[in-house]
């Protein structure tokens, strides 16, 4: 009882004091409150599956170097033990040098990370170009629509055929140049009802294996084929491989059979440019997911979209 004759609130009816919660109990309560999401449900624990290396060999060596080493051994066997016309037995000097350089860079994570950042910078720049091209498509198509409805009020046709050609070539530009940015931003469709619930390490394993052994070889072969395809579209002769003389190079571009259409040689050559950027961005994804497998989260992560992408 205090001086004013009031009973202190710390006493119960039985005269025993209410025990104060311990520090451990208060800490547990705080952790429960912090673990609640915005809707009051318990939030999922953070995924720490990629914070430690999966295999001891990846502590010092990037997985890309291991893959390049296996390819180098296969190439040596193909050159020495087999008489084959396949690439594995007929590699040029620069291909040998590329494999050796890849192995060497796999022991230098900082250099690999710098290469990845440079490649993704190209993808970001491509995204800005695509944004500009999308607005140009809108303006060109608006002009096409307006002139189409104004034609009856004029004695001559004011619809410019070249504008229609510009529109579809800009569409091609968006699709081809936007490929690396789409992969970088993780907007490419996935089988999300499997992939989304996986741990970071499993996602990294899947992306690394699929990109290294399936996607990258396909893009390499596609670029080799597209070199002659693009050169022919820009005017190189198929017989002797010579280029036309003179500075008016546009006269040698492949043209359309339709009237009032722009030459489509440059947009066909753009396929090679787009697939080259695509190849580089897949290489950046391999470097990034390889760092996840190494446990080097400061250098790499697994890209994911903001929500499920349903394909129906």
ABEGO torsion letter per residue (X at the ends): XBAAGBBBAABBAAGBBBBBBBAAAAAAAAAAAAABBAAGBBBBBBBAAAABBABAAAAABBAAAAAAAAAAAAAAAAAAABBBABAAAABBAAAAAAAAAAAAAAABAAAAAAAAAAAAAAAAAAAAAAAAAAAAAAAAAAAAAAAAAAAAABABBABBAAAAAAAAAAAAAAAAAAAAAAAAAGABBBBAAAAAABBAAAAAAAAAAAAAAAAAAAAAAAAAAAAAAAAAAAGBBAAAGBBBBEABAAAABBBBABBGBBBAAAAAAAAAAAAAAAAAAAAAAAAAAAAAAAGBAAABBBBBBABBBBBX
